[in-house]
Amino acid sequence: MNINSPLRAAALAAALLSPFAAQSQSPVPSDLVQAGIRSGWKTDSGTYIAALHLKLSPDWITYWRHPGESGIAPRLDWAASSNLEQVRIHWPEPQLFQKSGYNSIGYADELVLPVELTPTDPGAPISFDATLSIGVCDDICVPVDLRVQTTLNGGGQHDTIIASALTRRPGTARAAGLRGLSCEFDTDKRGLRLSVNMDIPNTGNREFLLVELPGQGLRGHILPSHRNGGTITGQTRLRSKSGQVGAVDRSAVRVSLVSENGTLSHQGCSLAP
């Protein structure tokens, strides 16, 4: 694996997903994930395209921006960096896995995770000092911190591996034959239940419909999805810290249909462009 500089991995703890996992010794994180950073290149708009490059041990996975029914959502902390105004992660298309009886969304074997870095001062180097916190999971789930430190300056060099990862984005549900879509909101004693029904052809032997409502200040608990003929339904239960849920922006609803064959996405509660 052609990696420009090393990352250091350290375990924070072992979060057990199986009661049987406690009977055996937890794996050492360095045995589970090897990581590095690819420096990439500077774009015409002045941003830098780099990538975290992770290689996982067989049978272990790590998670997408949302882990699905169970798992650890990744976090990137770049507060220690300098001359860095913004970081945008370009997530490659994930796949569906079943771990400990739950539908999980993520990556096996290898992950090249492109990051786009915007400097505060375009004429000065970026000192990128960040920590990526992820879960690396099989029968148990081990939280791991991956720290990366590098300096980005000049034009860099085009990297075909990063460029390939940038092309592997989730497809659109519309292009895959989405025929109809509806959102239903119902209140129950635990909060607000959001159900999304998608009329779309079957996408795999196993499917999972992830329903999210980002940017609304609500916490979501993902519920199992199910298919009935040409329609698949996904649900999430939403709650706020106050216990009260106000008006919801239907255009903010984000839907991802994930199977062993990849991921399809759709934004909003209608088919309108």
N, C-alpha and C positions, 0 to 999 in steps of 0.2 A: 504494500500500500504506500503510494507516494505521498508522504505527509511532510509538510514543511517544518513543523516544530511540535514537540510533545505536549500532551495535557497530563495533569496529575489527577488520578481518581482516588477518592476516599469514601468509605461507607459512613453514613451517619447512624444507621440503625438497621435492624431487620424487621420489616412489617410482615407478619405471617398471614398468608391467605389461606393456609390449610392447617388443620389441627395436627396433622401428621408431620408437618415440617419441623416442629419443635423437637422431634425425636432425633434429628440429625444435625450435624454441624453446619452452620450457615456458610455459604461460599465466600471466598475472598473476592472483593470487587474487581481486582486486577485480573482475576481468572475469568471474569464474566464479560468485561468490556475493555477494548483497547481503543484509544482515542487520539486524534490529532487535529491540527488546523491546517486548512489549505488557504493560502494567502490571496489568491485570485487576482483581480484586476480593478482598475479605476474606470468607471463608466463615463460616457460623454457628459452626463448631467452632474458629475462631480462626486458621486457616491462610490463606495468600494464594495465589490462583491467578493466575499470570502465564504468559507464553509467549515463547519465542524464535521469531522469524518469519524464515525463510530463503527467499530467492528465487534459484533456480539458473538458469544460462544453459542454452539448449537443448542437448539430448543429454548433459548432465552430470547425475550423480546423487550423492546422499550416502546414508549407510547407516543402517539400523535399529540397534537395540541389539546385534544380531549381524549381521555383514556377509554371512554365507553361506559359500560356498566360498572366496571371495577378497575382500579389501578391508580397510578400516581401521575397527575398532570405535570408536564415539564415546566420549569421556570428558568428564565435567563436573567441574571442580575449583572448589569454592566455599570453599576454606580461608581466603581473604582476607576473607570476609564477616563481619559482626558481628551479634549477636542472632539467629543462625540455627542452630537445633538440627538440622533435618533437611530434605533436599530429596528429593522424589519426582517422578520423570519419568513422565508419562502418554504412552506411545508410541502415536501413531495407527497404524492399519493400514498396513503396508508392501506393496509389490508385488515381483514377481520380475523381474529383468533379467539379460541375458547380456552381460557385459563381458569382452572378451579371452578368450572361450571358457569363462568361469566363471559359475556361477549366483550372482548377487548379490541381496541383499535390501535394499530401501531406498526412496528417494523421488526423483521427478523433478519439475522445474518449481518446486514450492513446498512448504515444510514449515512448519506451525505446530506447535511442540513445547511442549505445556503442562507447566509445572513447578509443583508444590505445595510451598510454603515454610512450614515450621513455626518460629515465633519461639521463642527461649529465654525471653524475657520478653514475654508477650502484650500488655502495656501499652505497649511501646516499639516504635519503628520498626525495620524490618529494613533493614540496609545490605547489599545484594546485590552482591557483587564476585566474579564467576566467569569462568572461561575454559572454553569448549566447544571441544574439539579434535575435528575431524572429518576425513574424507577426502572430497574432491570429485573425482569420477572420470569419465573417458571412456576414451580409449585409454591415457591415463596417469592416475595417481592423485596428487593434490597434497594433502598434509597441510596443514590450515589451522587457526589459532587464532582463535577469535572471543571477544573479551572484552566482558563486559557489566557495567555499573555502574549501579545505580539504587537509590532509596530507596522502600520501600513503607510507607505509613502510612495510617491511617484506613480507611474502608470501601471506597475505590476505586470502580470502575464496572464493571458487568457488560459483558462483551465477547462479542458474538455469534460472532465469528470463533474465539475461544478455546473457547467453549461448543460450537461445531460440531466442532472438533478433538477435544474430549473424548468426543463420541459416536461417533467413527470408530475404534473399537477392533477388534482381531481378533475374528472370530466363534468360536463353539465348534464343534469337530469333531462333537460329539454332535448338535447341531442340524442339521448338514449331512449327517447320515445315517451316522455312524460305527457300524459293526456289530460290529466286533471289534478287539482290540488285544493285541499281545504284545511282550515285550521279551526279547532273548536276549543273554547275556553270554558272550564267548569270549576266552580269553587267546591272545596271539601274542607274538612276540619284541619287538614294539614297544610292548606294553602290553595294555590291555583294550579289546576291541572291543564296543561296544554297538550292537545292531541293533534297530530298532523296526519292526514290521509293522502297518500299519493297513488294515483292511478298510473302505473308504469309496469312494463313487462318485467318478468323475473330476471334478476341479474346474477344469480348464483345458487348453489345448493344451500348455502347459509347466508342469510341477509340480516342486517341490523339497521334500523332507521334512527339516527341520532338527531334529536330535536334540541336546538339551543336558542336562547334569547339573550345574546350578549349586549352589553352597554346599557342595560336597564336597571342595574343595581340589585338584581335578584339572584339568589342562589338556586341552582337547578339540581334536582335529584332525578337521574335518568332511569326510566322504567323500561321493562322488556317491550320489544316490538313484535308484531305478528302480521302475517300475510293471509288474506282471504281472496283467492282468485287473482284478479288483476290489480288488487289494491293492497298496499302495505301501510300499516299504521304504526307510528312511533309516538311516545309520550314522555313528558317530563313534568315533574311537580316543582312549582316555583314558590319560593318564599323570600320575604325580605326580613331584615333584622328587626324591624318594628312589628312584624307579623301581619302587616297590611300591604296589599298589592293594589296599586292604582291602575290608571289607564295603561294599556300595553300597545306599543307600536308594532302593528302586524308586519310592516315592511322590514322590521329588524329580525324576524324569525329566520333562523338559519338551519337548513336541513341537509343532512349528509346520509346518503344510502351507501352502506359499506357491505361488501361481500368478499369472499376469497379471491374474486376477480378484480378487485379495486374499489374505487370510491367515486360516487356521483354527488354533485352538490346543487342546491337551489336556494335562492335568497327570496324571502317574502312569502306571503300567504296566497298568492295568486299567480296565474300564468302571464299576467300583463308584463311587458318588457320594462 
